[in-house]
Amino acid sequence: MKILVTGCAGFIGFHIAKKLIDNKHDVIGIDCMNDYYDLNLKKARLHELGIRIDKRREATISNDRKNFSFYNLDLTDEEALSKLFLTHRFDAVCNLAAQAGVRYSIVNPAVYVDNNIRGFFNLLDCVSKNKVELFVYASSSSVYGNSREIPFRIESETSKPVSFYAATKKANELMAYTYSELYKLKTIGIRLFTVYGPWGRPDMAYFDFVSKILADQPINLYNHGKLQRDFTFIDDIVNGFVKIIESKGKCTNENYKIYNLGNHDPVALERFVKAIESAVNKKAIINYLPMQQGDVESTYADISESIKDFQFSPTTSIEEGIKKFVDWYGHYYNV
């Protein structure tokens, strides 16, 4: 298959692109290479994919993989995106490009309108006009807000997001639904539950906690530590995405479908911190603080539909996953 992976220099996009490349698909990756977090980390991910980027972020210097090409391209650039679709005939498009971060969306919502709404529309429209067989995109567990229905089912209430980031992800699902209805486009949305692992994002809690514990700095536990997250290891997430893509969406007969991809095992913050302490062999200094604006108390994925349709099977415990992340962190940062 020829597959477009957007956000391929990002955490999840990088891992999905790498798996598809290793599985011998012809992969085209795009990323706008913004500086929301350390640009060197994004460049290092691309280096793992065989791409070298110059200091201007404009030129691809070399490519070591024959079945992967990279374009420095922003989804808000409608003209450039249209040219890309005219150049390549994609069998599937996997969209991981988005402005991430719940709390950042509270202080800078305009960025999320540009990237998560306008950019998503441009991509969806190109997919429709070029009759791409399958459009898979990342949504988020944040669309469930502070739902009291545990675990979160696909049919659970999602009309009351508590962050602007979550609102843009819900908007993506509605846009995909409309295109599926109007143009018989096959769209599959994936609600992701706190994905973590090697090559992760520095703005995520586990990344920040490891960094601060190693530096003897205090970490902040909000809601006085009384939070739970359905932490899901990156390899499990990638396996789910790849199964859907390689089935060409035939895991479901519906044109519009949403799935939860989570570990189905909510982890209390205390256990989470203990897993990090064990992996780094060091005790954390903890500040207990009130609930943050835009945050939710618990996330918990009902993955019954994913198990039934494509045999999704997360197998990585928080202790095993954190150990793998810490091993990567020590190697990458030479600590």
BELLINWO-V902490 format. One record per residue. N is the residue number from 1. SS is DSSP state (a for helix, b for strand, c for the rest). Layout:
N SS
N SS
This chain:
1 c
2 b
3 b
4 b
5 b
6 b
7 c
8 c
9 c
10 c
11 a
12 a
13 a
14 a
15 a
16 a
17 a
18 a
19 a
20 a
21 a
22 a
23 c
24 c
25 c
26 b
27 b
28 b
29 b
30 b
31 b
32 c
33 c
34 c
35 c
36 c
37 c
38 c
39 a
40 a
41 a
42 a
43 a
44 a
45 a
46 a
47 a
48 a
49 c
50 c
51 b
52 b
53 b
54 c
55 c
56 c
57 c
58 c
59 c
60 b
61 b
62 b
63 b
64 c
65 c
66 c
67 c
68 b
69 b
70 b
71 b
72 b
73 c
74 c
75 c
76 c
77 c
78 a
79 a
80 a
81 a
82 a
83 a
84 a
85 a
86 a
87 a
88 c
89 c
90 c
91 c
92 b
93 b
94 b
95 b
96 c
97 c
98 c
99 c
100 c
101 c
102 c
103 c
104 a
105 a
106 a
107 a
108 c
109 a
110 a
111 a
112 a
113 a
114 a
115 a
116 a
117 a
118 a
119 a
120 a
121 a
122 a
123 a
124 a
125 a
126 a
127 a
128 a
129 a
130 c
131 c
132 c
133 c
134 b
135 b
136 b
137 b
138 b
139 b
140 b
141 a
142 a
143 a
144 a
145 c
146 c
147 c
148 c
149 c
150 c
151 c
152 b
153 c
154 c
155 c
156 c
157 c
158 c
159 c
160 c
161 c
162 c
163 c
164 a
165 a
166 a
167 a
168 a
169 a
170 a
171 a
172 a
173 a
174 a
175 a
176 a
177 a
178 a
179 a
180 a
181 a
182 a
183 a
184 c
185 c
186 c
187 b
188 b
189 b
190 b
191 b
192 b
193 c
194 c
195 b
196 b
197 c
198 c
199 c
200 c
201 c
202 c
203 c
204 c
205 a
206 a
207 a
208 a
209 a
210 a
211 a
212 a
213 a
214 a
215 c
216 c
217 c
218 c
219 b
220 b
221 b
222 a
223 a
224 a
225 a
226 c
227 c
228 b
229 b
230 c
231 c
232 b
233 b
234 a
235 a
236 a
237 a
238 a
239 a
240 a
241 a
242 a
243 a
244 a
245 a
246 a
247 c
248 c
249 c
250 c
251 c
252 c
253 c
254 c
255 c
256 b
257 b
258 b
259 b
260 b
261 b
262 c
263 c
264 c
265 c
266 c
267 b
268 b
269 a
270 a
271 a
272 a
273 a
274 a
275 a
276 a
277 a
278 a
279 a
280 a
281 c
282 c
283 c
284 c
285 c
286 b
287 b
288 b
289 c
290 c
291 c
292 c
293 c
294 c
295 c
296 c
297 c
298 b
299 c
300 c
301 b
302 c
303 c
304 a
305 a
306 a
307 a
308 a
309 a
310 a
311 c
312 c
313 c
314 c
315 c
316 c
317 c
318 a
319 a
320 a
321 a
322 a
323 a
324 a
325 a
326 a
327 a
328 a
329 a
330 a
331 a
332 a
333 a
334 c
335 c
